[in-house]
Structure formats: C-alpha cells, structure tokens
Amino acid sequence: MKTLTKQICTVVGLTCALYSGLSAASSTNAQGGVIHFVGSIVEDPCNVTTRAQQISMSCYRDGKMRTSNVSYQQAMTGKPVNNDAATVSMRYINAQKTLGIVTVDYR
C-alpha cells in the first residue's frame, strides 16, 4: 500500500509540475506591435508596349524619356534596357508561341 501511495503522489506531483511549467511558458508570449515603413517612389515605371516581334520600353530616367527596343529573342535571354535601369524577359506559355508573359525587373 505504501508503494501505491508513493506512486500516486509521484504522478500527482509530476502532473502539477508539468501544468505549472506550461502555464509559465504560455504567459511569455510576445505582445503585438506595429512596424512602420518609410519611403517613396521616386520614378515612374517604364511604359511597355509590344509590336510585331519587338518590345518597346520608354522609361523616364535622369530627367529624360529614354526608349529602348528589345526583340523577342533578346527578351528570351533577359536583356538589360535603358542604361541597365531594368531587365526585360519573356517566356511563352503555349506551344504555338502565340501567348507569352513579359516580366520587367527594375533596379
């Protein structure tokens, strides 16, 4: 009987210790907060137009409008344009190569 009582006391003691440890851990959660980002857009994005087998990009840089023409073949390799202000790339989304996605990455 003594052994059974001793085992029950041990289990109850360990259970209490476990629950008190869990409640202490849950009370240390981080509090909410606010992060503020400060900045501005200093130049407009480029105007992109497509023509027969060519992509035309007009970008306002350094106080001047600069226009660059990129062929579809150049765009397939990721061509830098307008003094390396951006890179234009293209990939076809169908087997007939009549639909494509043009991506402009600005620096």
MARPAFI-420653 format. One record per atom (N, C-alpha, C): residue in three letters; atom name; x, y, z. Coordinates in Angstrom, 1 decimal. Example, Ala and Ser with C-alpha at 12.3 -4.5 7.8 and 13.67 -1.06 7.14 Angstrom:
<atom timi="ALA" vexlo="N" px="13.2" py="-5.7" pz="7.8"/>
<atom timi="ALA" vexlo="CA" px="12.3" py="-4.5" pz="7.8"/>
<atom timi="ALA" vexlo="C" px="13.2" py="-3.3" pz="7.8"/>
<atom timi="SER" vexlo="N" px="12.8" py="-2.2" pz="7.1"/>
<atom timi="SER" vexlo="CA" px="13.7" py="-1.1" pz="7.1"/>
<atom timi="SER" vexlo="C" px="12.9" py="0.0" pz="7.9"/>
//
This chain:
<atom timi="MET" vexlo="N" px="0.8" py="-1.2" pz="0.0"/>
<atom timi="MET" vexlo="CA" px="0.0" py="0.0" pz="0.0"/>
<atom timi="MET" vexlo="C" px="0.9" py="1.3" pz="0.0"/>
<atom timi="LYS" vexlo="N" px="2.0" py="1.2" pz="0.8"/>
<atom timi="LYS" vexlo="CA" px="2.8" py="2.3" pz="0.8"/>
<atom timi="LYS" vexlo="C" px="3.4" py="2.6" pz="-0.6"/>
<atom timi="THR" vexlo="N" px="3.7" py="1.6" pz="-1.3"/>
<atom timi="THR" vexlo="CA" px="4.3" py="1.8" pz="-2.6"/>
<atom timi="THR" vexlo="C" px="3.3" py="2.4" pz="-3.6"/>
<atom timi="LEU" vexlo="N" px="2.0" py="2.0" pz="-3.5"/>
<atom timi="LEU" vexlo="CA" px="1.0" py="2.6" pz="-4.3"/>
<atom timi="LEU" vexlo="C" px="0.8" py="4.0" pz="-4.0"/>
<atom timi="THR" vexlo="N" px="0.7" py="4.4" pz="-2.7"/>
<atom timi="THR" vexlo="CA" px="0.6" py="5.8" pz="-2.3"/>
<atom timi="THR" vexlo="C" px="1.7" py="6.6" pz="-2.8"/>
<atom timi="LYS" vexlo="N" px="2.9" py="6.0" pz="-2.7"/>
<atom timi="LYS" vexlo="CA" px="4.1" py="6.7" pz="-3.1"/>
<atom timi="LYS" vexlo="C" px="4.0" py="7.0" pz="-4.6"/>
<atom timi="GLN" vexlo="N" px="3.6" py="6.0" pz="-5.4"/>
<atom timi="GLN" vexlo="CA" px="3.5" py="6.2" pz="-6.9"/>
<atom timi="GLN" vexlo="C" px="2.4" py="7.2" pz="-7.2"/>
<atom timi="ILE" vexlo="N" px="1.3" py="7.2" pz="-6.5"/>
<atom timi="ILE" vexlo="CA" px="0.2" py="8.2" pz="-6.8"/>
<atom timi="ILE" vexlo="C" px="0.7" py="9.6" pz="-6.5"/>
<atom timi="CYS" vexlo="N" px="1.4" py="9.8" pz="-5.4"/>
<atom timi="CYS" vexlo="CA" px="2.0" py="11.1" pz="-5.0"/>
<atom timi="CYS" vexlo="C" px="3.0" py="11.6" pz="-6.1"/>
<atom timi="THR" vexlo="N" px="3.8" py="10.6" pz="-6.6"/>
<atom timi="THR" vexlo="CA" px="4.8" py="11.0" pz="-7.6"/>
<atom timi="THR" vexlo="C" px="4.1" py="11.4" pz="-8.9"/>
<atom timi="VAL" vexlo="N" px="3.1" py="10.7" pz="-9.3"/>
<atom timi="VAL" vexlo="CA" px="2.3" py="11.1" pz="-10.5"/>
<atom timi="VAL" vexlo="C" px="1.6" py="12.4" pz="-10.4"/>
<atom timi="VAL" vexlo="N" px="1.0" py="12.6" pz="-9.2"/>
<atom timi="VAL" vexlo="CA" px="0.3" py="13.9" pz="-9.0"/>
<atom timi="VAL" vexlo="C" px="1.3" py="15.0" pz="-9.0"/>
<atom timi="GLY" vexlo="N" px="2.4" py="14.8" pz="-8.3"/>
<atom timi="GLY" vexlo="CA" px="3.5" py="15.9" pz="-8.3"/>
<atom timi="GLY" vexlo="C" px="4.0" py="16.2" pz="-9.6"/>
<atom timi="LEU" vexlo="N" px="4.3" py="15.2" pz="-10.4"/>
<atom timi="LEU" vexlo="CA" px="4.8" py="15.4" pz="-11.8"/>
<atom timi="LEU" vexlo="C" px="3.8" py="16.1" pz="-12.7"/>
<atom timi="THR" vexlo="N" px="2.5" py="15.8" pz="-12.5"/>
<atom timi="THR" vexlo="CA" px="1.4" py="16.4" pz="-13.3"/>
<atom timi="THR" vexlo="C" px="1.3" py="17.9" pz="-12.9"/>
<atom timi="CYS" vexlo="N" px="1.4" py="18.2" pz="-11.7"/>
<atom timi="CYS" vexlo="CA" px="1.3" py="19.6" pz="-11.2"/>
<atom timi="CYS" vexlo="C" px="2.5" py="20.4" pz="-11.8"/>
<atom timi="ALA" vexlo="N" px="3.7" py="19.8" pz="-11.7"/>
<atom timi="ALA" vexlo="CA" px="4.9" py="20.5" pz="-12.2"/>
<atom timi="ALA" vexlo="C" px="4.7" py="20.7" pz="-13.7"/>
<atom timi="LEU" vexlo="N" px="4.2" py="19.7" pz="-14.5"/>
<atom timi="LEU" vexlo="CA" px="4.0" py="19.9" pz="-15.9"/>
<atom timi="LEU" vexlo="C" px="3.0" py="21.0" pz="-16.2"/>
<atom timi="TYR" vexlo="N" px="1.9" py="21.1" pz="-15.5"/>
<atom timi="TYR" vexlo="CA" px="0.9" py="22.1" pz="-15.8"/>
<atom timi="TYR" vexlo="C" px="1.4" py="23.5" pz="-15.4"/>
<atom timi="SER" vexlo="N" px="2.2" py="23.6" pz="-14.3"/>
<atom timi="SER" vexlo="CA" px="2.7" py="24.9" pz="-13.9"/>
<atom timi="SER" vexlo="C" px="3.8" py="25.4" pz="-14.9"/>
<atom timi="GLY" vexlo="N" px="4.5" py="24.4" pz="-15.5"/>
<atom timi="GLY" vexlo="CA" px="5.5" py="24.8" pz="-16.5"/>
<atom timi="GLY" vexlo="C" px="4.9" py="25.2" pz="-17.8"/>
<atom timi="LEU" vexlo="N" px="3.8" py="24.6" pz="-18.2"/>
<atom timi="LEU" vexlo="CA" px="3.1" py="25.0" pz="-19.4"/>
<atom timi="LEU" vexlo="C" px="2.4" py="26.4" pz="-19.2"/>
<atom timi="SER" vexlo="N" px="1.9" py="26.7" pz="-18.1"/>
<atom timi="SER" vexlo="CA" px="1.2" py="28.0" pz="-17.9"/>
<atom timi="SER" vexlo="C" px="2.3" py="29.1" pz="-17.8"/>
<atom timi="ALA" vexlo="N" px="3.4" py="28.8" pz="-17.3"/>
<atom timi="ALA" vexlo="CA" px="4.5" py="29.8" pz="-17.3"/>
<atom timi="ALA" vexlo="C" px="5.0" py="30.1" pz="-18.7"/>
<atom timi="ALA" vexlo="N" px="5.1" py="29.0" pz="-19.5"/>
<atom timi="ALA" vexlo="CA" px="5.6" py="29.2" pz="-20.9"/>
<atom timi="ALA" vexlo="C" px="4.6" py="30.0" pz="-21.7"/>
<atom timi="SER" vexlo="N" px="3.3" py="29.7" pz="-21.5"/>
<atom timi="SER" vexlo="CA" px="2.3" py="30.4" pz="-22.3"/>
<atom timi="SER" vexlo="C" px="2.2" py="31.9" pz="-21.9"/>
<atom timi="SER" vexlo="N" px="2.6" py="32.3" pz="-20.7"/>
<atom timi="SER" vexlo="CA" px="2.5" py="33.7" pz="-20.3"/>
<atom timi="SER" vexlo="C" px="3.6" py="34.5" pz="-20.8"/>
<atom timi="THR" vexlo="N" px="4.6" py="33.9" pz="-21.5"/>
<atom timi="THR" vexlo="CA" px="5.7" py="34.6" pz="-22.0"/>
<atom timi="THR" vexlo="C" px="5.6" py="34.9" pz="-23.5"/>
<atom timi="ASN" vexlo="N" px="4.4" py="34.8" pz="-24.1"/>
<atom timi="ASN" vexlo="CA" px="4.2" py="35.1" pz="-25.5"/>
<atom timi="ASN" vexlo="C" px="4.5" py="36.6" pz="-25.8"/>
<atom timi="ALA" vexlo="N" px="4.9" py="36.8" pz="-27.0"/>
<atom timi="ALA" vexlo="CA" px="5.3" py="38.2" pz="-27.4"/>
<atom timi="ALA" vexlo="C" px="4.0" py="39.0" pz="-27.5"/>
<atom timi="GLN" vexlo="N" px="4.1" py="40.3" pz="-27.2"/>
<atom timi="GLN" vexlo="CA" px="3.0" py="41.2" pz="-27.4"/>
<atom timi="GLN" vexlo="C" px="2.9" py="41.7" pz="-28.8"/>
<atom timi="GLY" vexlo="N" px="1.8" py="42.2" pz="-29.2"/>
<atom timi="GLY" vexlo="CA" px="1.7" py="42.7" pz="-30.6"/>
<atom timi="GLY" vexlo="C" px="2.4" py="44.0" pz="-30.7"/>
<atom timi="GLY" vexlo="N" px="2.6" py="44.5" pz="-31.9"/>
<atom timi="GLY" vexlo="CA" px="3.3" py="45.7" pz="-32.2"/>
<atom timi="GLY" vexlo="C" px="3.0" py="46.2" pz="-33.6"/>
<atom timi="VAL" vexlo="N" px="3.6" py="47.3" pz="-34.0"/>
<atom timi="VAL" vexlo="CA" px="3.4" py="47.9" pz="-35.3"/>
<atom timi="VAL" vexlo="C" px="4.8" py="48.2" pz="-35.9"/>
<atom timi="ILE" vexlo="N" px="4.9" py="47.9" pz="-37.1"/>
<atom timi="ILE" vexlo="CA" px="6.2" py="48.2" pz="-37.9"/>
<atom timi="ILE" vexlo="C" px="5.8" py="49.2" pz="-38.9"/>
<atom timi="HIS" vexlo="N" px="6.5" py="50.3" pz="-38.9"/>
<atom timi="HIS" vexlo="CA" px="6.3" py="51.4" pz="-39.9"/>
<atom timi="HIS" vexlo="C" px="7.4" py="51.4" pz="-41.0"/>
<atom timi="PHE" vexlo="N" px="7.0" py="51.4" pz="-42.2"/>
<atom timi="PHE" vexlo="CA" px="8.0" py="51.5" pz="-43.3"/>
<atom timi="PHE" vexlo="C" px="7.9" py="52.9" pz="-43.9"/>
<atom timi="VAL" vexlo="N" px="9.0" py="53.5" pz="-44.1"/>
<atom timi="VAL" vexlo="CA" px="9.1" py="54.9" pz="-44.6"/>
<atom timi="VAL" vexlo="C" px="9.8" py="54.9" pz="-46.0"/>
<atom timi="GLY" vexlo="N" px="9.3" py="55.6" pz="-47.0"/>
<atom timi="GLY" vexlo="CA" px="10.0" py="55.6" pz="-48.3"/>
<atom timi="GLY" vexlo="C" px="9.0" py="56.3" pz="-49.3"/>
<atom timi="SER" vexlo="N" px="9.5" py="56.3" pz="-50.5"/>
<atom timi="SER" vexlo="CA" px="8.7" py="56.9" pz="-51.6"/>
<atom timi="SER" vexlo="C" px="9.2" py="56.3" pz="-52.9"/>
<atom timi="ILE" vexlo="N" px="8.3" py="56.4" pz="-53.9"/>
<atom timi="ILE" vexlo="CA" px="8.6" py="56.0" pz="-55.2"/>
<atom timi="ILE" vexlo="C" px="9.1" py="57.3" pz="-55.9"/>
<atom timi="VAL" vexlo="N" px="10.3" py="57.2" pz="-56.4"/>
<atom timi="VAL" vexlo="CA" px="11.0" py="58.4" pz="-56.9"/>
<atom timi="VAL" vexlo="C" px="10.9" py="58.5" pz="-58.4"/>
<atom timi="GLU" vexlo="N" px="10.6" py="57.4" pz="-59.1"/>
<atom timi="GLU" vexlo="CA" px="10.4" py="57.5" pz="-60.6"/>
<atom timi="GLU" vexlo="C" px="9.3" py="56.6" pz="-61.0"/>
<atom timi="ASP" vexlo="N" px="8.6" py="57.0" pz="-62.1"/>
<atom timi="ASP" vexlo="CA" px="7.5" py="56.2" pz="-62.6"/>
<atom timi="ASP" vexlo="C" px="8.1" py="54.9" pz="-63.3"/>
<atom timi="PRO" vexlo="N" px="7.2" py="53.9" pz="-63.3"/>
<atom timi="PRO" vexlo="CA" px="7.7" py="52.7" pz="-64.0"/>
<atom timi="PRO" vexlo="C" px="7.7" py="52.9" pz="-65.5"/>
<atom timi="CYS" vexlo="N" px="8.4" py="52.1" pz="-66.2"/>
<atom timi="CYS" vexlo="CA" px="8.5" py="52.2" pz="-67.7"/>
<atom timi="CYS" vexlo="C" px="7.2" py="51.8" pz="-68.3"/>
<atom timi="ASN" vexlo="N" px="6.9" py="52.5" pz="-69.5"/>
<atom timi="ASN" vexlo="CA" px="5.8" py="52.1" pz="-70.3"/>
<atom timi="ASN" vexlo="C" px="6.2" py="51.0" pz="-71.3"/>
<atom timi="VAL" vexlo="N" px="5.5" py="49.9" pz="-71.3"/>
<atom timi="VAL" vexlo="CA" px="5.9" py="48.8" pz="-72.1"/>
<atom timi="VAL" vexlo="C" px="4.8" py="48.6" pz="-73.1"/>
<atom timi="THR" vexlo="N" px="5.2" py="48.5" pz="-74.4"/>
<atom timi="THR" vexlo="CA" px="4.3" py="48.2" pz="-75.5"/>
<atom timi="THR" vexlo="C" px="5.0" py="47.1" pz="-76.4"/>
<atom timi="THR" vexlo="N" px="4.1" py="46.4" pz="-77.0"/>
<atom timi="THR" vexlo="CA" px="4.6" py="45.3" pz="-77.8"/>
<atom timi="THR" vexlo="C" px="4.2" py="45.6" pz="-79.3"/>
<atom timi="ARG" vexlo="N" px="5.0" py="45.2" pz="-80.2"/>
<atom timi="ARG" vexlo="CA" px="4.8" py="45.3" pz="-81.6"/>
<atom timi="ARG" vexlo="C" px="5.2" py="44.0" pz="-82.2"/>
<atom timi="ALA" vexlo="N" px="5.1" py="43.9" pz="-83.5"/>
<atom timi="ALA" vexlo="CA" px="5.5" py="42.7" pz="-84.2"/>
<atom timi="ALA" vexlo="C" px="6.9" py="42.3" pz="-83.9"/>
<atom timi="GLN" vexlo="N" px="7.1" py="41.2" pz="-83.1"/>
<atom timi="GLN" vexlo="CA" px="8.4" py="40.7" pz="-82.7"/>
<atom timi="GLN" vexlo="C" px="9.3" py="41.6" pz="-82.0"/>
<atom timi="GLN" vexlo="N" px="8.7" py="42.6" pz="-81.3"/>
<atom timi="GLN" vexlo="CA" px="9.5" py="43.6" pz="-80.6"/>
<atom timi="GLN" vexlo="C" px="8.8" py="44.2" pz="-79.4"/>
<atom timi="ILE" vexlo="N" px="9.5" py="44.4" pz="-78.3"/>
<atom timi="ILE" vexlo="CA" px="9.0" py="45.1" pz="-77.1"/>
<atom timi="ILE" vexlo="C" px="9.7" py="46.4" pz="-77.0"/>
<atom timi="SER" vexlo="N" px="8.9" py="47.4" pz="-76.8"/>
<atom timi="SER" vexlo="CA" px="9.4" py="48.8" pz="-76.7"/>
<atom timi="SER" vexlo="C" px="9.2" py="49.3" pz="-75.3"/>
<atom timi="MET" vexlo="N" px="10.2" py="49.8" pz="-74.6"/>
<atom timi="MET" vexlo="CA" px="10.2" py="50.3" pz="-73.3"/>
<atom timi="MET" vexlo="C" px="10.6" py="51.7" pz="-73.2"/>
<atom timi="SER" vexlo="N" px="9.7" py="52.6" pz="-72.7"/>
<atom timi="SER" vexlo="CA" px="10.0" py="54.0" pz="-72.6"/>
<atom timi="SER" vexlo="C" px="10.1" py="54.3" pz="-71.1"/>
<atom timi="CYS" vexlo="N" px="11.2" py="54.7" pz="-70.6"/>
<atom timi="CYS" vexlo="CA" px="11.5" py="55.0" pz="-69.2"/>
<atom timi="CYS" vexlo="C" px="11.9" py="56.4" pz="-69.0"/>
<atom timi="TYR" vexlo="N" px="11.4" py="57.1" pz="-68.0"/>
<atom timi="TYR" vexlo="CA" px="11.8" py="58.4" pz="-67.6"/>
<atom timi="TYR" vexlo="C" px="13.0" py="58.3" pz="-66.6"/>
<atom timi="ARG" vexlo="N" px="14.2" py="58.6" pz="-67.0"/>
<atom timi="ARG" vexlo="CA" px="15.3" py="58.4" pz="-66.2"/>
<atom timi="ARG" vexlo="C" px="16.2" py="59.7" pz="-66.3"/>
<atom timi="ASP" vexlo="N" px="16.7" py="60.2" pz="-65.2"/>
<atom timi="ASP" vexlo="CA" px="17.6" py="61.3" pz="-65.1"/>
<atom timi="ASP" vexlo="C" px="17.1" py="62.5" pz="-65.9"/>
<atom timi="GLY" vexlo="N" px="15.8" py="62.8" pz="-65.8"/>
<atom timi="GLY" vexlo="CA" px="15.2" py="63.9" pz="-66.4"/>
<atom timi="GLY" vexlo="C" px="14.9" py="63.8" pz="-67.9"/>
<atom timi="LYS" vexlo="N" px="15.1" py="62.6" pz="-68.4"/>
<atom timi="LYS" vexlo="CA" px="14.8" py="62.4" pz="-69.9"/>
<atom timi="LYS" vexlo="C" px="14.0" py="61.2" pz="-70.1"/>
<atom timi="MET" vexlo="N" px="13.2" py="61.2" pz="-71.2"/>
<atom timi="MET" vexlo="CA" px="12.5" py="60.0" pz="-71.6"/>
<atom timi="MET" vexlo="C" px="13.4" py="59.1" pz="-72.5"/>
<atom timi="ARG" vexlo="N" px="13.7" py="57.9" pz="-72.1"/>
<atom timi="ARG" vexlo="CA" px="14.6" py="57.0" pz="-72.9"/>
<atom timi="ARG" vexlo="C" px="13.8" py="55.8" pz="-73.3"/>
<atom timi="THR" vexlo="N" px="13.9" py="55.5" pz="-74.6"/>
<atom timi="THR" vexlo="CA" px="13.2" py="54.4" pz="-75.2"/>
<atom timi="THR" vexlo="C" px="14.2" py="53.4" pz="-75.7"/>
<atom timi="SER" vexlo="N" px="13.9" py="52.2" pz="-75.4"/>
<atom timi="SER" vexlo="CA" px="14.7" py="51.0" pz="-75.9"/>
<atom timi="SER" vexlo="C" px="13.8" py="50.0" pz="-76.5"/>
<atom timi="ASN" vexlo="N" px="14.3" py="49.4" pz="-77.6"/>
<atom timi="ASN" vexlo="CA" px="13.5" py="48.4" pz="-78.3"/>
<atom timi="ASN" vexlo="C" px="14.3" py="47.0" pz="-78.1"/>
<atom timi="VAL" vexlo="N" px="13.5" py="46.0" pz="-77.7"/>
<atom timi="VAL" vexlo="CA" px="14.1" py="44.7" pz="-77.5"/>
<atom timi="VAL" vexlo="C" px="13.3" py="43.7" pz="-78.3"/>
<atom timi="SER" vexlo="N" px="14.1" py="42.9" pz="-79.1"/>
<atom timi="SER" vexlo="CA" px="13.4" py="41.8" pz="-79.9"/>
<atom timi="SER" vexlo="C" px="12.9" py="40.7" pz="-78.9"/>
<atom timi="TYR" vexlo="N" px="12.0" py="39.9" pz="-79.4"/>
<atom timi="TYR" vexlo="CA" px="11.5" py="38.8" pz="-78.6"/>
<atom timi="TYR" vexlo="C" px="12.7" py="37.9" pz="-78.3"/>
<atom timi="GLN" vexlo="N" px="13.6" py="37.7" pz="-79.2"/>
<atom timi="GLN" vexlo="CA" px="14.7" py="36.8" pz="-79.0"/>
<atom timi="GLN" vexlo="C" px="15.6" py="37.3" pz="-77.9"/>
<atom timi="GLN" vexlo="N" px="15.8" py="38.6" pz="-77.9"/>
<atom timi="GLN" vexlo="CA" px="16.6" py="39.2" pz="-76.8"/>
<atom timi="GLN" vexlo="C" px="15.9" py="39.1" pz="-75.4"/>
<atom timi="ALA" vexlo="N" px="14.6" py="39.3" pz="-75.5"/>
<atom timi="ALA" vexlo="CA" px="13.8" py="39.2" pz="-74.2"/>
<atom timi="ALA" vexlo="C" px="13.9" py="37.8" pz="-73.7"/>
<atom timi="MET" vexlo="N" px="14.0" py="36.8" pz="-74.5"/>
<atom timi="MET" vexlo="CA" px="14.0" py="35.4" pz="-74.1"/>
<atom timi="MET" vexlo="C" px="15.3" py="35.1" pz="-73.2"/>
<atom timi="THR" vexlo="N" px="16.3" py="35.9" pz="-73.4"/>
<atom timi="THR" vexlo="CA" px="17.6" py="35.8" pz="-72.7"/>
<atom timi="THR" vexlo="C" px="17.7" py="36.7" pz="-71.5"/>
<atom timi="GLY" vexlo="N" px="16.7" py="37.6" pz="-71.3"/>
<atom timi="GLY" vexlo="CA" px="16.8" py="38.6" pz="-70.2"/>
<atom timi="GLY" vexlo="C" px="17.7" py="39.8" pz="-70.5"/>
<atom timi="LYS" vexlo="N" px="17.2" py="40.7" pz="-71.4"/>
<atom timi="LYS" vexlo="CA" px="18.0" py="41.8" pz="-71.9"/>
<atom timi="LYS" vexlo="C" px="17.9" py="43.0" pz="-71.0"/>
<atom timi="PRO" vexlo="N" px="19.1" py="43.6" pz="-70.5"/>
<atom timi="PRO" vexlo="CA" px="19.1" py="44.8" pz="-69.8"/>
<atom timi="PRO" vexlo="C" px="18.7" py="46.0" pz="-70.7"/>
<atom timi="VAL" vexlo="N" px="17.9" py="46.9" pz="-70.3"/>
<atom timi="VAL" vexlo="CA" px="17.5" py="48.0" pz="-71.1"/>
<atom timi="VAL" vexlo="C" px="17.6" py="49.4" pz="-70.3"/>
<atom timi="ASN" vexlo="N" px="17.6" py="50.4" pz="-71.1"/>
<atom timi="ASN" vexlo="CA" px="17.6" py="51.8" pz="-70.6"/>
<atom timi="ASN" vexlo="C" px="18.7" py="52.0" pz="-69.5"/>
<atom timi="ASN" vexlo="N" px="20.0" py="51.9" pz="-70.0"/>
<atom timi="ASN" vexlo="CA" px="21.1" py="52.1" pz="-69.1"/>
<atom timi="ASN" vexlo="C" px="21.1" py="51.2" pz="-67.9"/>
<atom timi="ASP" vexlo="N" px="20.7" py="49.9" pz="-68.1"/>
<atom timi="ASP" vexlo="CA" px="20.6" py="48.9" pz="-67.0"/>
<atom timi="ASP" vexlo="C" px="19.6" py="49.3" pz="-65.9"/>
<atom timi="ALA" vexlo="N" px="18.6" py="50.2" pz="-66.2"/>
<atom timi="ALA" vexlo="CA" px="17.6" py="50.6" pz="-65.2"/>
<atom timi="ALA" vexlo="C" px="16.6" py="49.4" pz="-65.0"/>
<atom timi="ALA" vexlo="N" px="16.5" py="48.5" pz="-66.0"/>
<atom timi="ALA" vexlo="CA" px="15.6" py="47.4" pz="-65.9"/>
<atom timi="ALA" vexlo="C" px="16.1" py="46.3" pz="-66.8"/>
<atom timi="THR" vexlo="N" px="15.5" py="45.1" pz="-66.5"/>
<atom timi="THR" vexlo="CA" px="15.7" py="43.9" pz="-67.4"/>
<atom timi="THR" vexlo="C" px="14.4" py="43.4" pz="-67.8"/>
<atom timi="VAL" vexlo="N" px="14.3" py="43.2" pz="-69.1"/>
<atom timi="VAL" vexlo="CA" px="13.0" py="42.7" pz="-69.7"/>
<atom timi="VAL" vexlo="C" px="13.3" py="41.2" pz="-70.1"/>
<atom timi="SER" vexlo="N" px="12.3" py="40.4" pz="-69.7"/>
<atom timi="SER" vexlo="CA" px="12.4" py="39.0" pz="-70.1"/>
<atom timi="SER" vexlo="C" px="11.0" py="38.5" pz="-70.5"/>
<atom timi="MET" vexlo="N" px="11.0" py="37.4" pz="-71.3"/>
<atom timi="MET" vexlo="CA" px="9.7" py="36.9" pz="-71.8"/>
<atom timi="MET" vexlo="C" px="9.8" py="35.4" pz="-71.8"/>
<atom timi="ARG" vexlo="N" px="8.7" py="34.8" pz="-71.6"/>
<atom timi="ARG" vexlo="CA" px="8.6" py="33.3" pz="-71.8"/>
<atom timi="ARG" vexlo="C" px="7.2" py="33.0" pz="-72.4"/>
<atom timi="TYR" vexlo="N" px="7.2" py="32.1" pz="-73.3"/>
<atom timi="TYR" vexlo="CA" px="5.9" py="31.7" pz="-74.0"/>
<atom timi="TYR" vexlo="C" px="5.2" py="30.7" pz="-73.0"/>
<atom timi="ILE" vexlo="N" px="3.9" py="30.8" pz="-73.1"/>
<atom timi="ILE" vexlo="CA" px="3.1" py="29.9" pz="-72.2"/>
<atom timi="ILE" vexlo="C" px="2.2" py="28.9" pz="-73.0"/>
<atom timi="ASN" vexlo="N" px="2.4" py="28.9" pz="-74.4"/>
<atom timi="ASN" vexlo="CA" px="1.8" py="27.8" pz="-75.2"/>
<atom timi="ASN" vexlo="C" px="2.8" py="27.3" pz="-76.2"/>
<atom timi="ALA" vexlo="N" px="2.5" py="26.2" pz="-76.7"/>
<atom timi="ALA" vexlo="CA" px="3.4" py="25.5" pz="-77.7"/>
<atom timi="ALA" vexlo="C" px="3.4" py="26.2" pz="-79.0"/>
<atom timi="GLN" vexlo="N" px="2.4" py="26.9" pz="-79.4"/>
<atom timi="GLN" vexlo="CA" px="2.3" py="27.7" pz="-80.7"/>
<atom timi="GLN" vexlo="C" px="3.2" py="28.9" pz="-80.6"/>
<atom timi="LYS" vexlo="N" px="3.6" py="29.3" pz="-79.4"/>
<atom timi="LYS" vexlo="CA" px="4.4" py="30.6" pz="-79.2"/>
<atom timi="LYS" vexlo="C" px="3.6" py="31.8" pz="-79.7"/>
<atom timi="THR" vexlo="N" px="2.3" py="31.8" pz="-79.3"/>
<atom timi="THR" vexlo="CA" px="1.5" py="33.0" pz="-79.6"/>
<atom timi="THR" vexlo="C" px="1.1" py="33.8" pz="-78.4"/>
<atom timi="LEU" vexlo="N" px="1.3" py="33.1" pz="-77.2"/>
<atom timi="LEU" vexlo="CA" px="1.0" py="33.8" pz="-75.9"/>
<atom timi="LEU" vexlo="C" px="2.2" py="33.8" pz="-75.1"/>
<atom timi="GLY" vexlo="N" px="2.6" py="34.9" pz="-74.5"/>
<atom timi="GLY" vexlo="CA" px="3.8" py="35.0" pz="-73.6"/>
<atom timi="GLY" vexlo="C" px="3.6" py="35.9" pz="-72.5"/>
<atom timi="ILE" vexlo="N" px="4.5" py="35.8" pz="-71.5"/>
<atom timi="ILE" vexlo="CA" px="4.5" py="36.7" pz="-70.3"/>
<atom timi="ILE" vexlo="C" px="5.7" py="37.5" pz="-70.4"/>
<atom timi="VAL" vexlo="N" px="5.6" py="38.8" pz="-70.3"/>
<atom timi="VAL" vexlo="CA" px="6.7" py="39.7" pz="-70.3"/>
<atom timi="VAL" vexlo="C" px="6.9" py="40.2" pz="-68.8"/>
<atom timi="THR" vexlo="N" px="8.1" py="40.0" pz="-68.3"/>
<atom timi="THR" vexlo="CA" px="8.5" py="40.4" pz="-67.0"/>
<atom timi="THR" vexlo="C" px="9.5" py="41.5" pz="-67.0"/>
<atom timi="VAL" vexlo="N" px="9.2" py="42.6" pz="-66.3"/>
<atom timi="VAL" vexlo="CA" px="10.2" py="43.8" pz="-66.2"/>
<atom timi="VAL" vexlo="C" px="10.7" py="43.8" pz="-64.7"/>
<atom timi="ASP" vexlo="N" px="12.0" py="43.6" pz="-64.6"/>
<atom timi="ASP" vexlo="CA" px="12.6" py="43.7" pz="-63.2"/>
<atom timi="ASP" vexlo="C" px="13.4" py="45.1" pz="-63.2"/>
<atom timi="TYR" vexlo="N" px="13.0" py="45.9" pz="-62.2"/>
<atom timi="TYR" vexlo="CA" px="13.6" py="47.2" pz="-62.1"/>
<atom timi="TYR" vexlo="C" px="14.7" py="47.1" pz="-61.1"/>
<atom timi="ARG" vexlo="N" px="15.7" py="48.0" pz="-61.3"/>
<atom timi="ARG" vexlo="CA" px="16.9" py="48.1" pz="-60.3"/>
<atom timi="ARG" vexlo="C" px="16.8" py="49.3" pz="-59.5"/>
//
